[in-house]
């Protein structure tokens, strides 16, 4: 029987660092964790044992959007961080800064909706998959995205 950690921030569980567990306090029932396997791009709802309750296969783009949102939980993840993750395999502070500047210019130029189009496409398919976990991605107007629950959680 494997012991699963229950922490707010992700912890590396296996030796090669490809599986991360998220407790998501307030969104998941007590004893449940969301596990993301970046190597095979899967998302699983697990309990002690571990027992897999639900599992979804993610695209590379969906995973690149979801991971920073999970890391930002319980707050929101800024759009510049999300777009940097979609556009680059290796995200640096410089990449995020460039996207922040790009989005500021897009707001001034009135091209904000066009700049967010790739992110909206990724969010659309990701939301459908997250619904099977009773999770949702909410948008914070002109700021970013946050993870929320579809249903009230009974502890």
N, C-alpha and C positions, 0 to 999 in steps of 0.2 A: 504494500500500500504506500503510495507516494504522498508526502505531506505538501500541501499547496499553501504558499504564503498568502496572507490577506493584508495587503497594504494599499494605501491610497495611490501611491505612485508605482509605476511598473517595476517589477523586479525580474532579473534574469533567472530563469529556472533551470535551463539546461546548460551544458558545458560550452556549446558553440554559440550561445546567446541569441538563439532564433525564436524562443518562446517568451512572451511577456504576459504577466497576469495583472489584471486591474480589478480592484474590489468595487469601484464605482458606488461608494456609500450613498444611499438614498435612491439609487436607480435599480439596484439588484437586491433580491432577497438575501438575508444573512446566510453566509456559507456558500454563496454563488460567486464565481469569478468569471470575468471575460478574459479569454486567453487568445492572444494573437500570435500566430506562427508566421513570421516574416519569410521564412525559407519556402514554405509551400503556399503562402498567402491565404491562410485560413483564419477564421474567427470562430471561436467556440465558447459556449456557455457551459461551465463545468462546476461540479460540486466535489466535496471530499471523496477520495477514492483513487484517482479522479474519475468521475462519471460524466460523460458528455451528454448534455441535455439537448443542445441545439448546435448546429454547425453550418457555416456558410463559406463558400469559396469566393475570394475577392480577386478582382483584377489588380494589376500593379498600380494603376491610377487610383482605384478605390482605397487601397492600402496606404498609398502615399498621402491621401487626404485624411484617412481615419486616424493614423498614428499620432499626428500632432494634436488632433482634437482630443484623443484619449489622454495624452500627456498634459494637456491644458486643463482637463477636468479638475475641479468643478467650475472653473471660469471658462471664458470663450477663447478660441484660438483666432488670432488676427488674420485677415485676408492675405496680407503680405507673406505670412508664414505658410499658409496653405498653397498659395500660388508658387512660392519658391519650391515647395516640396513636389508640386506637380511638374514643374519645368526643369528640375535638376535632380540628378541622382545623388549628388553630394551638396547638401545645403549648408551654407556658411552664413555668418552674420552679414557678410558683404552681399550675398545673394538676397537676403531678406531686406537689407537696406535699399538695394536697387529696386526691388519690387515695391517697397513702400514709396519711394520717389516716383516710380512709374504710376502707381495708383493715385498719388496726389495730383500728378499731371492729368491723369484721365478724369478726375473729378472736375478739374478746372476746364478741360476741353469738352466735357460732356460725353466722353466715351467710356464711362464707368461700366455700363451694362455689357459692352463688348469685351472688356478686359476680364470680366468675371465669367464669361460664357464657358470656358473649359472647366472651371470649378463647378458651375451649376450642373453641367452634364455629369460630372463625376458624382456630385451629391445626389442627383436624381436616382441613379442606379444603386448607390450606397444606402440611401434611405430605405428603399424597398427591402434590401437584405437585412438592415438593422431592425425593421419592424418585426421580424421573426424572433428577435430577442426582447421585444417590447421596448425598444429604444428608438429615439428620433434625433435628428440633427436639426437644431433651431438656428435661425440666422439672427444675428444682432446687427441691426440696420447700420450699414456702412462701416462696420467694425470687424465682424468675423462670424464664426460658427461655434455653437456649444452643443454638448451632448445632453439630452433630456430624456425623460421616460414617457412612455405612452400611457402607462397605467400607474396608479398608486401602488407602492410596494408595501407588502405586509412583512414585517421582520420575522 
